[in-house]
Amino acid sequence: MALTFNPHPATVVAPQHAPTPLLSLDQRLAAFARCGIHRTVVLRFTRAFSRWSPEQFVERVLVRRLHAREVVVGHDFGFGRGRSGTIGTLRMLGRRHGFRVHVVPPVRVGGVRISSRIIRRGVELGRLAVVRRYLGRPPTVVGPVVRGAGRGTRFGVPTANVRVTSGVLPPIGVYAVWAAWDGLVCGGVANLGWRPTVDRSRRRAGPPVLEVHLFHPRVPSLRGRMLAVAFGRRLRPERRFPSLEALARQIHRDRLVARRWLRRQRPIHRMDAP
């Protein structure tokens, strides 16, 4: 059994410092299931819950609700009000209540201690190959497909416009990607940015737009569905073209480059559900 919190505790106790979630809750649950965990308890993290002492958390959750006998935590685990509870606290309370504590040591790849902070920073810097080695999978974002302007269809390259709700975005540019919906996975090419050729105002208010063209012979209407997009390789930076015709030619070149790159990669047959 896994025990997790939702929303992220930092969004409640220090929202101005809350990190961008690497996974949505649904993705987290899917990842647990893939690891062989049969059940997950999701505790709603609230302001009142954040004030519980370490003793209250152990007695109310681990002992009374879960009847825990073995508790597994990470090496940097902290709990209770202000993270005042340490692993030493947990072991002491375990002896009192009859459960054992197991501590998982840090995971290291090439001498680097892997953490969510390292992963976020790597994605933001565009170090996609390094992040993929750390995660064991390409970095992924998730969001609903929303209505777009339909310009891609006029170029013969229809796109799904994704409003990203979880996951860390890489630098602005054009990418070879994998996308997943309803259990299907296929390759594609995506533009992440502000579309300077078609929007010459150069406004950069709000998040960049993620437009995904899928290499699938029969793509259904995806509007309103959740789409997971995994970034494989950055093909080029986003730039302004002198005309829509020049942009259309470049889009078709991007498709060819993305297809060639994806064919050389190990196929991805499964991605965490959005």
N, C-alpha and C positions, 0 to 999 in steps of 0.2 A: 504494500500500500504506500502511496505517496501522499504527502501533505503539502499543499501549496497555498499561497495567498493571492487574492485578487480584490482590488487592484494592487499594483506594486506598492509596498509600504511607503516608499518615498513620495508617491503622489499624494499621500494623506498627510504625512508629518512634515514634509519639506518640498512642496510641489515645485518651487522655483529651482530646485536642484535635482528633480526627478529625472533619471536616465530614460532615453528612448527604449521601449521594450524591444528586445530582439525577436521575441515570439509572441503571437497572440495567445490568449488562453486556450483556444481550440488547438493551436499548433502544439502548445505545451502538453495538453492532454494526449494528443496523438503520439508525441515523442515518448511519453511515459509508457503508453500501451505498446509501442514498438520495442521498448526495452524489456517487455515481459511483465510490467506492473499491471495487476488485474483491477485495481481500484484506486481512484484518486479522491481525496477529500479536499475540497476547495473552501477555504475559510475567507469570508468577506472581511477585508481589513478596513476598519473604521477608526475614527478618532478615539472613541471609547475603548476599543480593543487595544489600541496602541498604548494605553495607560496601564494595562495589566502588568503586574509584577511578574518576574520569572516564575515564582511559585504558583501564581494564579494560572499562568499558561500551562504549566506542567500538570497541575491538579485537575483543571477543568477540561483540557483538551486531550493530553496524552494519557492520563489515568482514567478519568471518568468516562470520556467519550470514546476513546480508541482502545482502552485496555492494553496499552503498549507493553510489550515484553522486551523488544529489541528496538532501539532507536538509532538510525544512521544519519549523521550530519556531516557537512563539509568542514574542512579544517578551520575556516574563518567564521563559523556559525556564531551568531549572537541573537538573543531573544529577550523579550520582556521590555518594559518601559525604558526607552533610550538605549536599547541593546545592552542593558546592564547585566543580563545573564550571559555567562561565558560557558565554554565547554566544561570547565571545572564545576560551575554551578549545576549544569545538567547532570554530570556524573554524581555529584553529591545528592541531588534530588532523586536520581535513579536508584541509588542505594536505599534511600528512604522509602521509595514506592515500589521497588521490586522490578526495575527494568535495567537492561544493560545498554551502554552507549558505545557505538562504533564510529570512529572518525575517519572520513575519507581524506587521504592526503592530496596535495595539489596535483593537478594533471600538467605534465610538462611535455612540450614538443620542441625538439631541437634546443633544449636548455631554457626555453621560454615558459614561464608559468602562465597557463591559460586562465583568463578571466573574462567576464563580460566587458569590462573596460577595455581590455586589449582588443577584443573582437570589434567593439564599436569603433574604436580609433582606427583599426585596420580598414574597415569598410569605408569610413569617412575619407581616408587617404587614398582609396582606390586600390589597396593591396589585396585584390580579390583572390589571387592564387595562394597567398599566405593565409588569408582568412579561411579559405576552403580547406587547407591542410590542418589548421587548428580545429575547425568545426567538424571535419569529415564530410562536409557538404557545402555547396555554394551558399553565400549569404542570400537571404530571402526576405521579401516584403510581401505584405498581404493587404488587400483592400477591395472594396466593391467597384464594379465597373459602372461608370457613370456616363451620362450623355455627353458626346463630344460634338464638334462642329461638322464632322463628316468629310473633312478635307482629304483624309487618307484614301477613302473610297474613290474620290475623283482621280487620285493618282494611280488607282489600281492596287493600292496597298491598304486595305481596311485595317483600322486599329481599334483596340480596346483601351479606353481611357480609365486608368486605375487611380482611385483616390486612396492613397496609402494610409492605413490606420495602424499598422504595426510593422516593425522592422526598421533598420537604419539604411538610409539612402547613400549610395556612393556618389562620387563627383559627377557633375553635369556632363552629359555626353551620350553617345550611341553605343549600345551594348548588344552582344549576343546573349540570349537568355533562354531559360526554360520556363514554361508556365504550366500551371495545373489548375484544373477545375473538375468537379464531379468525378474524381478518381482518374482523370485523363492527364497525361503529361506530354507536352510537345515542345519543340524548339521554336525560337522566334527571334525577332530583332526589336529592340526597344529604344525609344528616344526619351531621355530624361532631361528636361530643361524648360525654357520659356519660349521656344519656337520663334526665334527672332526674324525668320524670313516672312512668316505670315502675321506676326504681331510686332510691328515696327515701333511700337510705343516704348519698348525696352523696359516695361514695368516688371519689377521682380518682387512684387508684394506677395506674401504668402509662399507656400511650398511650390517647388517646381512641378511640372506636369509629367506624368509617366504614361506614355503611349506605347502599346505593345502590338506588334503585327505577328500573328501566329502562323507557323508553317504547317498548317493542317488543311487537308483538302476540303473538309466540310465543317467549318466552325459554326456552331449554333449562335443564336443571339445570346450574348453574355451580359447584357445590361441588367444590373441589379444583382448579379451573382458575385460571389467572392472569388477573386483570382489571386493565386500565389505566383510570384515572379521571382525566379532565382537568377542572379547576375553571374554570367560566366566570364565574359571578357569585354573590356572597353575597346571598341573599334576605332573611335575618333572623338574629338571634342565636338560639342555643338557649335555651329557657326551660322552666320547669316549668308545666304546665297543671293546673287544679283537678280534672280527671277524664280518664279515658281517652276518653270521648266528645268532650270538648273538643279533645283531642289529635288524634283522628281527623278532626274537622272541619278543623283547621288543616293537617293533612297533605294533605287534598284541595285546600285553597286553595293550598298550596305547589306542588302538581302543576300547577295551572292557571297560576300565575305563571311557573313554570319553562318550561312549554311555550311560553307567549307570548314569553318572552325568547329562547328558543332559535330560534324561528321567525324572529326578526328578525336572527339572526346568519348569517354566511356558513357554509354547510354544511361540516362536516369529514368527508371521505370516507376519511381514512387517519390512523392514529396509529401511533407506534412500537410494535412488538410487545412485549408484556410479557416 
